[in-house]
């Protein structure tokens, strides 16, 4: 897949994002609760405004494109994946743990998994909209720490089950309830350089593919924007399986 090289402005935005995230993670370690940056790059400020407009209500007429101009994002080893690698349909989700519509669509995704089994592979990509949801980044870091123990999707469910729990004690409690190695988990929270780098890469990848709101999906090479219902996804998945 050929892609254009990042421009100098996009590189600057990427540097600004990761530096901002690292600075505020330092504050998390110091005081025991993580806060996200009050400022984000201009590109993400614009993205956040668009996201607010698009996620105000789920769209009844989703934007569905037969083939995205640059193709669907690639699946990398750092992406949490549920489902077989050879599934005929790959559903990639760019999402934010504090986005209410991302939580709403979870029930639909579970229904898709039950209906299609091994025919659909689910791929998660982080897209925290810190301008809209200033407490979302800690949740993304915690989920990445759970991913390091092969428990991402269980931890994801716990985070969405209660979007008001974003304290360090809550993250540790979720880890305990899932029987994770809590010492390893807390070490990951205290030294989050690796998960932050992955989150930053995912943000950049999303923006490069036109993602500007959450939830935002790619079903193979077709994009679906917003918390759509099961029938919308079913129509696309069935068409892909019939190819």
C-alpha positions as CSV (number, residue, x, y, z in Angstrom):
1,X,0.0,0.0,0.0
2,X,1.5,3.3,-1.0
3,X,1.0,6.3,1.2
4,X,2.3,9.9,1.0
5,X,5.1,10.8,3.4
6,X,4.1,12.9,6.4
7,X,4.6,16.7,5.9
8,X,6.7,18.8,8.2
9,X,3.6,20.2,9.9
10,X,2.2,16.7,10.6
11,X,5.6,15.7,12.1
12,X,5.5,18.8,14.3
13,X,2.0,17.9,15.4
14,X,3.1,14.3,16.2
15,X,6.0,15.6,18.3
16,X,3.8,18.1,20.1
17,X,1.3,15.3,21.0
18,X,3.8,12.9,22.4
19,X,5.7,15.5,24.3
20,X,2.4,16.8,25.8
21,X,1.4,13.3,26.8
22,X,4.7,12.4,28.4
23,X,4.7,15.6,30.4
24,X,1.3,14.9,31.9
25,X,2.0,11.3,32.5
26,X,4.9,12.6,34.7
27,X,2.3,14.4,36.7
28,X,0.2,11.2,37.1
29,X,3.2,9.4,38.7
30,X,3.8,12.3,41.0
31,X,0.4,12.8,42.4
32,X,-1.3,9.4,41.9
33,X,-3.8,10.5,39.3
34,X,-3.2,11.2,35.6
35,X,-4.4,14.4,33.9
36,X,-4.2,15.1,30.2
37,X,-3.0,18.1,28.4
38,X,-5.0,21.3,28.2
39,X,-3.7,22.0,24.8
40,X,-3.5,19.8,21.7
41,X,-2.2,20.5,18.2
42,X,-4.3,22.6,15.9
43,X,-5.2,19.6,13.8
44,X,-6.6,17.7,16.8
45,X,-8.5,20.8,18.0
46,X,-10.2,20.9,14.6
47,X,-10.7,17.1,14.8
48,X,-12.3,17.5,18.3
49,X,-14.8,20.1,17.1
50,X,-15.8,17.8,14.2
51,X,-16.1,14.9,16.6
52,X,-18.4,16.9,18.8
53,X,-20.6,17.7,15.9
54,X,-20.7,14.1,14.6
55,X,-21.1,12.3,17.8
56,X,-23.9,14.6,19.1
57,X,-26.4,11.9,17.8
58,X,-25.7,8.7,15.9
59,X,-26.1,9.3,12.2
60,X,-29.1,7.7,10.4
61,X,-27.3,8.0,7.1
62,X,-23.7,6.9,7.7
63,X,-21.0,7.9,5.3
64,X,-20.0,4.7,3.6
65,X,-17.4,4.7,0.9
66,X,-16.7,1.8,-1.4
67,X,-13.0,2.2,-1.2
68,X,-11.3,4.7,1.0
69,X,-8.8,6.9,-0.9
70,X,-5.8,5.6,0.9
71,X,-7.2,2.2,1.8
72,X,-8.0,0.8,5.3
73,X,-5.3,1.2,8.0
74,X,-3.0,-1.8,8.3
75,X,-3.1,-4.1,11.3
76,X,0.1,-4.0,13.3
77,X,1.4,-6.2,16.1
78,X,0.6,-3.4,18.6
79,X,-3.1,-3.5,17.8
80,X,-5.4,-5.4,20.1
81,X,-7.1,-8.0,17.9
82,X,-10.1,-10.3,18.5
83,X,-10.7,-13.0,15.9
84,X,-8.7,-15.1,13.4
85,X,-6.1,-13.5,11.2
86,X,-7.6,-15.1,8.1
87,X,-11.2,-13.8,8.7
88,X,-12.7,-12.6,5.4
89,X,-13.8,-9.3,7.1
90,X,-11.7,-7.1,9.3
91,X,-13.5,-4.4,11.3
92,X,-11.1,-1.7,12.5
93,X,-12.3,0.6,15.2
94,X,-10.8,4.0,16.1
95,X,-12.3,4.8,19.5
96,X,-12.1,6.9,22.7
97,X,-12.8,5.4,26.1
98,X,-14.7,8.4,27.3
99,X,-16.8,8.9,24.2
100,X,-20.4,8.0,25.1
101,X,-21.2,6.9,21.5
102,X,-18.2,4.6,21.5
103,X,-19.7,3.0,24.6
104,X,-23.2,2.8,22.9
105,X,-21.8,0.9,19.9
106,X,-20.2,-1.7,22.1
107,X,-23.5,-3.7,22.2
108,X,-23.6,-3.7,18.4
109,X,-20.0,-4.9,18.2
110,X,-20.8,-7.8,20.6
111,X,-23.8,-8.7,18.5
112,X,-21.7,-8.7,15.4
113,X,-19.2,-11.0,17.1
114,X,-22.0,-13.4,18.1
115,X,-23.6,-13.4,14.7
116,X,-20.5,-13.8,12.5
117,X,-18.1,-15.7,14.7
118,X,-14.7,-16.4,12.9
119,X,-15.8,-14.5,9.8
120,X,-15.0,-11.1,11.4
121,X,-11.8,-10.0,13.0
122,X,-12.0,-7.0,15.3
123,X,-9.1,-4.5,15.6
124,X,-8.8,-1.7,18.1
125,X,-6.9,1.5,17.5
126,X,-6.6,4.3,20.1
127,X,-8.1,7.7,19.2
128,X,-8.4,9.7,22.4
129,X,-10.0,13.1,21.8
130,X,-8.3,14.8,24.7
131,X,-9.8,18.2,23.9
132,X,-13.4,16.8,24.3
133,X,-12.6,14.2,26.9
134,X,-9.7,15.5,29.1
135,X,-9.6,12.4,31.3
136,X,-9.6,9.8,28.5
137,X,-5.8,9.4,28.1
138,X,-5.3,7.6,31.5
139,X,-7.9,5.0,30.4
140,X,-6.1,4.4,27.1
141,X,-2.8,3.9,29.0
142,X,-4.4,1.5,31.5
143,X,-5.9,-0.5,28.7
144,X,-2.6,-0.7,26.9
145,X,-1.1,-2.0,30.2
146,X,-3.8,-4.7,30.2
147,X,-2.9,-5.5,26.6
148,X,0.6,-6.3,27.7
149,X,-1.0,-9.1,29.8
150,X,-3.3,-10.3,26.9
151,X,-6.4,-8.8,28.7
152,X,-7.2,-5.8,26.5
153,X,-10.7,-6.6,25.5
154,X,-11.7,-7.6,29.1
155,X,-10.3,-4.4,30.4
156,X,-12.0,-2.5,27.6
157,X,-15.3,-3.8,28.7
158,X,-14.6,-2.8,32.3
159,X,-13.7,0.8,31.2
160,X,-16.8,1.2,29.1
161,X,-19.0,-0.3,31.8
162,X,-18.4,2.8,34.0
163,X,-17.0,5.8,32.2
164,X,-17.0,7.8,35.5
165,X,-14.2,5.7,37.0
166,X,-10.9,7.2,36.0
167,X,-8.8,7.3,39.2
168,X,-5.7,5.3,39.6
169,X,-7.4,3.2,42.2
170,X,-10.1,2.3,39.7
171,X,-7.5,1.2,37.1
172,X,-5.8,-1.0,39.7
173,X,-9.2,-2.4,40.9
174,X,-10.1,-3.4,37.4
175,X,-6.7,-5.2,37.1
176,X,-7.3,-7.0,40.3
177,X,-10.8,-8.1,39.3
178,X,-9.4,-9.4,36.0
179,X,-6.7,-11.3,38.0
180,X,-3.9,-9.5,36.2
181,X,-0.4,-9.3,37.7
182,X,-1.1,-6.0,39.5
183,X,2.6,-5.3,40.2
184,X,3.4,-5.6,36.5
185,X,0.3,-3.5,35.7
186,X,1.3,-0.7,38.1
187,X,4.9,-0.7,36.8
188,X,3.4,-0.2,33.3
189,X,1.3,2.8,34.6
190,X,4.3,4.3,36.3
191,X,6.5,3.9,33.2
192,X,4.1,4.5,30.3
193,X,6.5,5.5,27.6
194,X,5.8,2.4,25.5
195,X,1.9,2.6,25.6
196,X,2.0,6.3,25.0
197,X,4.2,5.9,21.9
198,X,1.6,3.3,20.5
199,X,-1.3,5.6,21.3
200,X,0.5,8.5,19.6
201,X,1.2,6.4,16.5
202,X,-2.5,5.3,16.4
203,X,-3.7,8.9,16.6
204,X,-1.3,9.9,13.8
205,X,-2.4,6.9,11.7
206,X,-6.1,7.8,12.2
207,X,-5.6,11.4,11.1
208,X,-3.7,10.2,8.1
209,X,-6.7,8.1,7.1
210,X,-9.2,10.8,7.6
211,X,-10.4,9.9,11.0
212,X,-11.8,13.0,12.7
213,X,-14.4,11.6,15.1
214,X,-15.2,8.6,17.3
215,X,-16.3,5.9,16.9
216,X,-14.9,5.6,13.4
217,X,-14.7,2.2,11.6
218,X,-13.2,0.6,8.6
219,X,-15.0,-2.6,7.5
220,X,-12.3,-4.0,5.1
221,X,-11.9,-0.9,2.8
222,X,-15.3,0.7,3.6
223,X,-15.6,3.4,6.2
224,X,-18.5,3.7,8.6
225,X,-18.8,6.8,10.8
226,X,-20.6,6.9,14.1
227,X,-22.4,4.6,16.4
228,X,-24.4,2.8,13.7
229,X,-26.9,0.0,14.4
230,X,-26.4,-3.7,13.7
231,X,-28.4,-3.5,10.4
232,X,-26.0,-1.0,9.0
233,X,-22.9,-3.2,9.8
234,X,-24.8,-6.3,8.7
235,X,-25.4,-4.9,5.2
236,X,-21.7,-4.1,4.7
237,X,-20.4,-7.4,6.2
238,X,-22.8,-9.5,4.2
239,X,-21.7,-7.8,1.0
240,X,-18.1,-8.4,1.9
241,X,-18.7,-12.0,2.6
242,X,-20.5,-12.4,-0.7
243,X,-17.5,-11.2,-2.7
